[in-house]
Amino acid sequence: MAAKIVPSVLPADFARLGEDCLALEKAGVDRIQWDVMDGHFVPNLTFGPDVIAACRKVCDVGFEAHLMVERPDDLLPLYADAGCEVIIVHAETLTHAHRTCGRIRELGARAGVALNPATPVSAVEHLLDLLDMVLVMTVNPGFGGQPYIATMEPKIAAIRQLIDAGGFDVELEVDGGIGPDTIGGAAAAGADVFISGSALWKYDTFADGVADLRARAEAARRR
Ligand code: DX5
């Protein structure tokens, strides 16, 4: 699968979210990630479904909701209805993971499970047949601009091995501190979808950033 670049809009100008979404779409991003935070699972509070639904009207690029929330089951229909085609829940918040992942698919979205840095691979080992994506957090979630945790690379490689050995059609996404100096390590370890927030906003243009990050990821995968 070609490397996918998916910006987090956490660094966006919240007074111009729709314009930033349109600019990101024009820059050639593969999807846009909405970091949904409830102030409980993580110490930050961000986007409700109405904000996402408003931006859904101004662009066509796919949206994914990264639910960093304590009670994701209650919120699944809201983010599916807001127009998120991928809904990612955290393994640490799931009592009945099979039921939650099945519910996401019943709502017409693709199901992703995210693992915090300390959460082992075993948390998704028996879920891969129900998933469309595994998200390996390379920071402790809650804020943008944190340093990349390189010790996650063996974990990325272990999940890549599980996906490939089982022949699962599952994206392997990484999120946190992904930029020009770190995307190569994550790609070489086996990731194929890359969330970038603060690093992407540092490029002169979104198009420059998307092109550079994608090229770096592809080069690392060829090595
Ligand atoms: C969790 C968030 C962030 C964000 C990306 O804190 O999910 O990881 O998306 O932030 P950067 O790319 O700035 O590390």
py3Dmol code that shows the C-alpha trace and the ligand (Angstrom):
import py3Dmol

protein = """\
ATOM      1  CA  MET A   1       0.000   0.000   0.000  1.00  0.00           C
ATOM      2  CA  ALA A   2       1.350   3.468  -0.863  1.00  0.00           C
ATOM      3  CA  ALA A   3       2.245   5.598   2.129  1.00  0.00           C
ATOM      4  CA  LYS A   4      -0.722   7.713   3.255  1.00  0.00           C
ATOM      5  CA  ILE A   5      -0.271  11.161   4.784  1.00  0.00           C
ATOM      6  CA  VAL A   6      -3.115  12.110   7.131  1.00  0.00           C
ATOM      7  CA  PRO A   7      -2.880  15.468   8.915  1.00  0.00           C
ATOM      8  CA  SER A   8      -4.234  15.990  12.387  1.00  0.00           C
ATOM      9  CA  VAL A   9      -6.057  19.337  12.463  1.00  0.00           C
ATOM     10  CA  LEU A  10      -5.152  19.860  16.112  1.00  0.00           C
ATOM     11  CA  PRO A  11      -2.644  22.616  15.092  1.00  0.00           C
ATOM     12  CA  ALA A  12      -5.146  24.297  12.742  1.00  0.00           C
ATOM     13  CA  ASP A  13      -6.533  27.787  13.290  1.00  0.00           C
ATOM     14  CA  PHE A  14      -9.819  26.862  14.983  1.00  0.00           C
ATOM     15  CA  ALA A  15     -11.334  30.095  13.660  1.00  0.00           C
ATOM     16  CA  ARG A  16     -10.666  28.833  10.088  1.00  0.00           C
ATOM     17  CA  LEU A  17     -11.096  25.058  10.320  1.00  0.00           C
ATOM     18  CA  GLY A  18     -13.104  24.720   7.109  1.00  0.00           C
ATOM     19  CA  GLU A  19     -10.578  26.722   5.126  1.00  0.00           C
ATOM     20  CA  ASP A  20      -7.718  24.626   6.514  1.00  0.00           C
ATOM     21  CA  CYS A  21      -9.559  21.408   5.613  1.00  0.00           C
ATOM     22  CA  LEU A  22     -10.021  22.639   2.046  1.00  0.00           C
ATOM     23  CA  ALA A  23      -6.353  23.670   1.831  1.00  0.00           C
ATOM     24  CA  LEU A  24      -5.253  20.259   3.122  1.00  0.00           C
ATOM     25  CA  GLU A  25      -7.463  18.540   0.549  1.00  0.00           C
ATOM     26  CA  LYS A  26      -5.923  20.634  -2.215  1.00  0.00           C
ATOM     27  CA  ALA A  27      -2.459  19.747  -0.906  1.00  0.00           C
ATOM     28  CA  GLY A  28      -3.201  16.074  -1.632  1.00  0.00           C
ATOM     29  CA  VAL A  29      -3.657  14.578   1.834  1.00  0.00           C
ATOM     30  CA  ASP A  30      -5.179  11.091   1.946  1.00  0.00           C
ATOM     31  CA  ARG A  31      -7.570  11.801   4.828  1.00  0.00           C
ATOM     32  CA  ILE A  32      -7.950  14.306   7.675  1.00  0.00           C
ATOM     33  CA  GLN A  33      -7.799  13.187  11.311  1.00  0.00           C
ATOM     34  CA  TRP A  34      -9.934  14.811  13.995  1.00  0.00           C
ATOM     35  CA  ASP A  35      -8.426  14.391  17.462  1.00  0.00           C
ATOM     36  CA  VAL A  36     -11.503  14.050  19.655  1.00  0.00           C
ATOM     37  CA  MET A  37     -10.583  14.533  23.312  1.00  0.00           C
ATOM     38  CA  ASP A  38     -12.995  14.440  26.280  1.00  0.00           C
ATOM     39  CA  GLY A  39     -10.844  15.915  29.067  1.00  0.00           C
ATOM     40  CA  HIS A  40     -11.011  12.593  30.935  1.00  0.00           C
ATOM     41  CA  PHE A  41      -9.162   9.920  28.932  1.00  0.00           C
ATOM     42  CA  VAL A  42      -6.704  12.692  28.025  1.00  0.00           C
ATOM     43  CA  PRO A  43      -6.310  16.085  29.773  1.00  0.00           C
ATOM     44  CA  ASN A  44      -7.549  18.116  26.818  1.00  0.00           C
ATOM     45  CA  LEU A  45     -10.960  18.913  25.295  1.00  0.00           C
ATOM     46  CA  THR A  46     -11.423  19.364  21.527  1.00  0.00           C
ATOM     47  CA  PHE A  47     -13.937  18.670  18.754  1.00  0.00           C
ATOM     48  CA  GLY A  48     -17.598  17.688  19.042  1.00  0.00           C
ATOM     49  CA  PRO A  49     -19.441  16.077  16.114  1.00  0.00           C
ATOM     50  CA  ASP A  50     -21.094  19.341  15.054  1.00  0.00           C
ATOM     51  CA  VAL A  51     -17.701  20.941  14.325  1.00  0.00           C
ATOM     52  CA  ILE A  52     -16.759  17.989  12.125  1.00  0.00           C
ATOM     53  CA  ALA A  53     -20.162  17.973  10.393  1.00  0.00           C
ATOM     54  CA  ALA A  54     -19.730  21.667   9.564  1.00  0.00           C
ATOM     55  CA  CYS A  55     -16.340  21.015   7.947  1.00  0.00           C
ATOM     56  CA  ARG A  56     -17.711  17.932   6.171  1.00  0.00           C
ATOM     57  CA  LYS A  57     -19.730  20.323   3.982  1.00  0.00           C
ATOM     58  CA  VAL A  58     -16.724  22.240   2.650  1.00  0.00           C
ATOM     59  CA  CYS A  59     -14.483  19.450   1.339  1.00  0.00           C
ATOM     60  CA  ASP A  60     -14.618  15.877   0.008  1.00  0.00           C
ATOM     61  CA  VAL A  61     -11.476  14.284   1.458  1.00  0.00           C
ATOM     62  CA  GLY A  62     -12.142  11.443   3.921  1.00  0.00           C
ATOM     63  CA  PHE A  63     -12.390  12.186   7.644  1.00  0.00           C
ATOM     64  CA  GLU A  64     -11.284   9.945  10.501  1.00  0.00           C
ATOM     65  CA  ALA A  65     -12.213  10.454  14.152  1.00  0.00           C
ATOM     66  CA  HIS A  66      -9.574   9.518  16.730  1.00  0.00           C
ATOM     67  CA  LEU A  67     -11.703   9.102  19.842  1.00  0.00           C
ATOM     68  CA  MET A  68      -9.503   9.770  22.849  1.00  0.00           C
ATOM     69  CA  VAL A  69     -12.515   9.427  25.116  1.00  0.00           C
ATOM     70  CA  GLU A  70     -13.408   7.290  28.141  1.00  0.00           C
ATOM     71  CA  ARG A  71     -16.793   6.096  26.827  1.00  0.00           C
ATOM     72  CA  PRO A  72     -16.514   5.677  23.034  1.00  0.00           C
ATOM     73  CA  ASP A  73     -19.572   3.415  22.609  1.00  0.00           C
ATOM     74  CA  ASP A  74     -21.938   6.264  23.462  1.00  0.00           C
ATOM     75  CA  LEU A  75     -20.344   8.533  20.838  1.00  0.00           C
ATOM     76  CA  LEU A  76     -19.947   6.209  17.828  1.00  0.00           C
ATOM     77  CA  PRO A  77     -23.218   7.168  16.063  1.00  0.00           C
ATOM     78  CA  LEU A  78     -22.530  10.887  16.508  1.00  0.00           C
ATOM     79  CA  TYR A  79     -19.165  10.757  14.727  1.00  0.00           C
ATOM     80  CA  ALA A  80     -20.414   8.402  12.037  1.00  0.00           C
ATOM     81  CA  ASP A  81     -23.331  10.776  11.362  1.00  0.00           C
ATOM     82  CA  ALA A  82     -20.900  13.737  11.322  1.00  0.00           C
ATOM     83  CA  GLY A  83     -19.236  12.143   8.288  1.00  0.00           C
ATOM     84  CA  CYS A  84     -16.239  10.216   9.660  1.00  0.00           C
ATOM     85  CA  GLU A  85     -15.493   7.216   7.414  1.00  0.00           C
ATOM     86  CA  VAL A  86     -12.984   5.795   9.908  1.00  0.00           C
ATOM     87  CA  ILE A  87     -13.581   5.741  13.669  1.00  0.00           C
ATOM     88  CA  ILE A  88     -10.649   4.920  15.933  1.00  0.00           C
ATOM     89  CA  VAL A  89     -11.198   3.930  19.552  1.00  0.00           C
ATOM     90  CA  HIS A  90      -8.563   3.314  22.204  1.00  0.00           C
ATOM     91  CA  ALA A  91      -7.954  -0.262  23.369  1.00  0.00           C
ATOM     92  CA  GLU A  92      -7.626   1.113  26.903  1.00  0.00           C
ATOM     93  CA  THR A  93     -11.274   2.242  26.866  1.00  0.00           C
ATOM     94  CA  LEU A  94     -12.875  -0.968  25.553  1.00  0.00           C
ATOM     95  CA  THR A  95     -14.717  -3.430  27.776  1.00  0.00           C
ATOM     96  CA  HIS A  96     -16.103  -5.468  24.850  1.00  0.00           C
ATOM     97  CA  ALA A  97     -13.784  -4.746  21.909  1.00  0.00           C
ATOM     98  CA  HIS A  98     -15.465  -7.154  19.483  1.00  0.00           C
ATOM     99  CA  ARG A  99     -18.841  -5.532  20.130  1.00  0.00           C
ATOM    100  CA  THR A 100     -17.481  -1.978  19.731  1.00  0.00           C
ATOM    101  CA  CYS A 101     -15.620  -2.729  16.490  1.00  0.00           C
ATOM    102  CA  GLY A 102     -18.671  -4.505  15.106  1.00  0.00           C
ATOM    103  CA  ARG A 103     -20.847  -1.506  16.006  1.00  0.00           C
ATOM    104  CA  ILE A 104     -18.515   0.887  14.139  1.00  0.00           C
ATOM    105  CA  ARG A 105     -18.887  -1.233  11.006  1.00  0.00           C
ATOM    106  CA  GLU A 106     -22.659  -1.497  11.465  1.00  0.00           C
ATOM    107  CA  LEU A 107     -22.696   2.311  11.386  1.00  0.00           C
ATOM    108  CA  GLY A 108     -21.012   2.173   7.970  1.00  0.00           C
ATOM    109  CA  ALA A 109     -17.560   3.315   9.099  1.00  0.00           C
ATOM    110  CA  ARG A 110     -14.246   1.484   9.132  1.00  0.00           C
ATOM    111  CA  ALA A 111     -12.972   0.393  12.550  1.00  0.00           C
ATOM    112  CA  GLY A 112      -9.628   1.327  14.072  1.00  0.00           C
ATOM    113  CA  VAL A 113      -8.117   0.547  17.469  1.00  0.00           C
ATOM    114  CA  ALA A 114      -5.366   2.730  18.938  1.00  0.00           C
ATOM    115  CA  LEU A 115      -2.689   1.572  21.396  1.00  0.00           C
ATOM    116  CA  ASN A 116      -1.072   3.958  23.861  1.00  0.00           C
ATOM    117  CA  PRO A 117       2.714   3.567  24.056  1.00  0.00           C
ATOM    118  CA  ALA A 118       2.586   1.269  27.105  1.00  0.00           C
ATOM    119  CA  THR A 119      -0.239  -0.915  25.749  1.00  0.00           C
ATOM    120  CA  PRO A 120       1.089  -4.211  24.356  1.00  0.00           C
ATOM    121  CA  VAL A 121       0.493  -5.686  20.913  1.00  0.00           C
ATOM    122  CA  SER A 122      -1.546  -8.450  22.540  1.00  0.00           C
ATOM    123  CA  ALA A 123      -4.392  -5.933  22.960  1.00  0.00           C
ATOM    124  CA  VAL A 124      -5.190  -6.235  19.231  1.00  0.00           C
ATOM    125  CA  GLU A 125      -3.772  -9.681  18.465  1.00  0.00           C
ATOM    126  CA  HIS A 126      -7.230 -11.329  18.537  1.00  0.00           C
ATOM    127  CA  LEU A 127      -9.071  -8.399  16.924  1.00  0.00           C
ATOM    128  CA  LEU A 128      -7.369  -8.114  13.539  1.00  0.00           C
ATOM    129  CA  ASP A 129     -10.162  -9.896  11.673  1.00  0.00           C
ATOM    130  CA  LEU A 130     -12.587  -7.210  12.881  1.00  0.00           C
ATOM    131  CA  LEU A 131     -10.346  -4.213  12.183  1.00  0.00           C
ATOM    132  CA  ASP A 132      -9.589  -1.957   9.255  1.00  0.00           C
ATOM    133  CA  MET A 133      -6.769  -0.166  11.081  1.00  0.00           C
ATOM    134  CA  VAL A 134      -4.418  -0.387  14.053  1.00  0.00           C
ATOM    135  CA  LEU A 135      -3.070   2.947  15.311  1.00  0.00           C
ATOM    136  CA  VAL A 136       0.221   2.855  17.218  1.00  0.00           C
ATOM    137  CA  MET A 137       0.584   5.997  19.325  1.00  0.00           C
ATOM    138  CA  THR A 138       4.141   7.285  19.240  1.00  0.00           C
ATOM    139  CA  VAL A 139       3.387   9.844  21.953  1.00  0.00           C
ATOM    140  CA  ASN A 140       1.198   9.777  25.041  1.00  0.00           C
ATOM    141  CA  PRO A 141      -2.014  11.252  23.603  1.00  0.00           C
ATOM    142  CA  GLY A 142      -3.515  14.584  24.567  1.00  0.00           C
ATOM    143  CA  PHE A 143      -1.422  17.245  22.913  1.00  0.00           C
ATOM    144  CA  GLY A 144       0.368  17.986  19.648  1.00  0.00           C
ATOM    145  CA  GLY A 145       4.032  18.876  19.370  1.00  0.00           C
ATOM    146  CA  GLN A 146       5.347  16.109  21.639  1.00  0.00           C
ATOM    147  CA  PRO A 147       8.553  14.179  20.883  1.00  0.00           C
ATOM    148  CA  TYR A 148       8.366  10.908  18.922  1.00  0.00           C
ATOM    149  CA  ILE A 149       8.880   7.777  21.043  1.00  0.00           C
ATOM    150  CA  ALA A 150      11.269   5.740  18.868  1.00  0.00           C
ATOM    151  CA  THR A 151      11.012   2.689  21.142  1.00  0.00           C
ATOM    152  CA  MET A 152       7.587   2.112  19.536  1.00  0.00           C
ATOM    153  CA  GLU A 153       9.292   0.913  16.333  1.00  0.00           C
ATOM    154  CA  PRO A 154       9.658  -2.726  17.457  1.00  0.00           C
ATOM    155  CA  LYS A 155       5.954  -2.629  18.381  1.00  0.00           C
ATOM    156  CA  ILE A 156       5.111  -1.304  14.915  1.00  0.00           C
ATOM    157  CA  ALA A 157       7.185  -4.110  13.392  1.00  0.00           C
ATOM    158  CA  ALA A 158       5.466  -6.746  15.539  1.00  0.00           C
ATOM    159  CA  ILE A 159       2.015  -5.572  14.424  1.00  0.00           C
ATOM    160  CA  ARG A 160       3.180  -5.445  10.791  1.00  0.00           C
ATOM    161  CA  GLN A 161       4.275  -9.056  11.137  1.00  0.00           C
ATOM    162  CA  LEU A 162       0.871 -10.077  12.584  1.00  0.00           C
ATOM    163  CA  ILE A 163      -1.021  -8.287   9.791  1.00  0.00           C
ATOM    164  CA  ASP A 164       1.121  -9.776   7.018  1.00  0.00           C
ATOM    165  CA  ALA A 165       1.251 -13.291   8.498  1.00  0.00           C
ATOM    166  CA  GLY A 166      -2.542 -13.353   8.817  1.00  0.00           C
ATOM    167  CA  GLY A 167      -3.154 -11.750   5.437  1.00  0.00           C
ATOM    168  CA  PHE A 168      -5.349  -9.084   7.040  1.00  0.00           C
ATOM    169  CA  ASP A 169      -6.412  -5.970   5.098  1.00  0.00           C
ATOM    170  CA  VAL A 170      -5.551  -3.661   7.968  1.00  0.00           C
ATOM    171  CA  GLU A 171      -3.876  -0.250   7.787  1.00  0.00           C
ATOM    172  CA  LEU A 172      -1.027   0.328  10.256  1.00  0.00           C
ATOM    173  CA  GLU A 173      -1.119   3.974  11.301  1.00  0.00           C
ATOM    174  CA  VAL A 174       1.254   5.935  13.554  1.00  0.00           C
ATOM    175  CA  ASP A 175       0.486   9.165  15.373  1.00  0.00           C
ATOM    176  CA  GLY A 176       2.621  11.507  17.416  1.00  0.00           C
ATOM    177  CA  GLY A 177       5.816  13.386  16.636  1.00  0.00           C
ATOM    178  CA  ILE A 178       5.743  12.300  12.984  1.00  0.00           C
ATOM    179  CA  GLY A 179       7.856  14.652  10.860  1.00  0.00           C
ATOM    180  CA  PRO A 180      10.758  14.636   8.372  1.00  0.00           C
ATOM    181  CA  ASP A 181      13.234  13.242  10.921  1.00  0.00           C
ATOM    182  CA  THR A 182      10.985  10.496  12.316  1.00  0.00           C
ATOM    183  CA  ILE A 183       8.704   9.270   9.502  1.00  0.00           C
ATOM    184  CA  GLY A 184      11.495   7.137   8.014  1.00  0.00           C
ATOM    185  CA  GLY A 185      11.918   5.068  11.169  1.00  0.00           C
ATOM    186  CA  ALA A 186       8.181   4.476  11.471  1.00  0.00           C
ATOM    187  CA  ALA A 187       7.911   3.547   7.781  1.00  0.00           C
ATOM    188  CA  ALA A 188      10.898   1.208   7.906  1.00  0.00           C
ATOM    189  CA  ALA A 189       9.292  -0.501  10.923  1.00  0.00           C
ATOM    190  CA  GLY A 190       6.166  -1.200   8.870  1.00  0.00           C
ATOM    191  CA  ALA A 191       3.714   1.696   9.207  1.00  0.00           C
ATOM    192  CA  ASP A 192       1.787   2.726   6.082  1.00  0.00           C
ATOM    193  CA  VAL A 193      -0.393   5.611   7.329  1.00  0.00           C
ATOM    194  CA  PHE A 194       1.207   8.641   8.970  1.00  0.00           C
ATOM    195  CA  ILE A 195      -0.505  11.260  11.112  1.00  0.00           C
ATOM    196  CA  SER A 196       1.304  14.566  11.136  1.00  0.00           C
ATOM    197  CA  GLY A 197       0.174  17.677  12.979  1.00  0.00           C
ATOM    198  CA  SER A 198       2.743  20.213  14.140  1.00  0.00           C
ATOM    199  CA  ALA A 199       5.461  19.061  11.695  1.00  0.00           C
ATOM    200  CA  LEU A 200       3.192  19.533   8.673  1.00  0.00           C
ATOM    201  CA  TRP A 201       2.250  23.040   9.766  1.00  0.00           C
ATOM    202  CA  LYS A 202       5.967  23.943   9.848  1.00  0.00           C
ATOM    203  CA  TYR A 203       6.477  23.498   6.076  1.00  0.00           C
ATOM    204  CA  ASP A 204       6.185  26.556   3.786  1.00  0.00           C
ATOM    205  CA  THR A 205       3.066  25.022   2.235  1.00  0.00           C
ATOM    206  CA  PHE A 206       0.898  21.996   3.020  1.00  0.00           C
ATOM    207  CA  ALA A 207       1.695  20.657  -0.475  1.00  0.00           C
ATOM    208  CA  ASP A 208       5.444  20.815   0.235  1.00  0.00           C
ATOM    209  CA  GLY A 209       4.927  18.970   3.495  1.00  0.00           C
ATOM    210  CA  VAL A 210       2.695  16.255   2.088  1.00  0.00           C
ATOM    211  CA  ALA A 211       5.089  15.631  -0.803  1.00  0.00           C
ATOM    212  CA  ASP A 212       8.200  15.592   1.399  1.00  0.00           C
ATOM    213  CA  LEU A 213       6.731  13.346   4.088  1.00  0.00           C
ATOM    214  CA  ARG A 214       5.310  10.915   1.526  1.00  0.00           C
ATOM    215  CA  ALA A 215       8.662  10.767  -0.324  1.00  0.00           C
ATOM    216  CA  ARG A 216      10.557  10.126   2.918  1.00  0.00           C
ATOM    217  CA  ALA A 217       8.155   7.352   3.922  1.00  0.00           C
ATOM    218  CA  GLU A 218       8.357   5.687   0.508  1.00  0.00           C
ATOM    219  CA  ALA A 219      12.174   5.940   0.451  1.00  0.00           C
ATOM    220  CA  ALA A 220      12.409   4.296   3.883  1.00  0.00           C
ATOM    221  CA  ARG A 221      10.136   1.471   2.791  1.00  0.00           C
ATOM    222  CA  ARG A 222      12.325   0.763  -0.238  1.00  0.00           C
ATOM    223  CA  ARG A 223      15.480   0.467   1.833  1.00  0.00           C
TER     224      ARG A 223
END
"""
ligand_1 = """\
14
DX5
C -2.541 12.939 20.379
C -2.772 13.562 19.045
C -1.478 14.118 18.422
C -1.716 14.740 17.063
C -0.437 14.803 16.254
O -1.904 13.760 21.236
O -3.298 12.549 18.223
O -0.585 13.035 18.324
O -2.621 13.999 16.389
O 0.394 15.688 16.896
P 1.887 15.997 16.388
O 2.012 15.550 14.943
O 2.004 17.484 16.551
O 2.776 15.223 17.285
"""
view = py3Dmol.view(width=600, height=400)
view.addModel(protein, "pdb")
view.setStyle({"model": 0}, {"cartoon": {"style": "trace"}})
view.addModel(ligand_1, "xyz")
view.setStyle({"model": 1}, {"stick": {}})
view.zoomTo()
view.show()
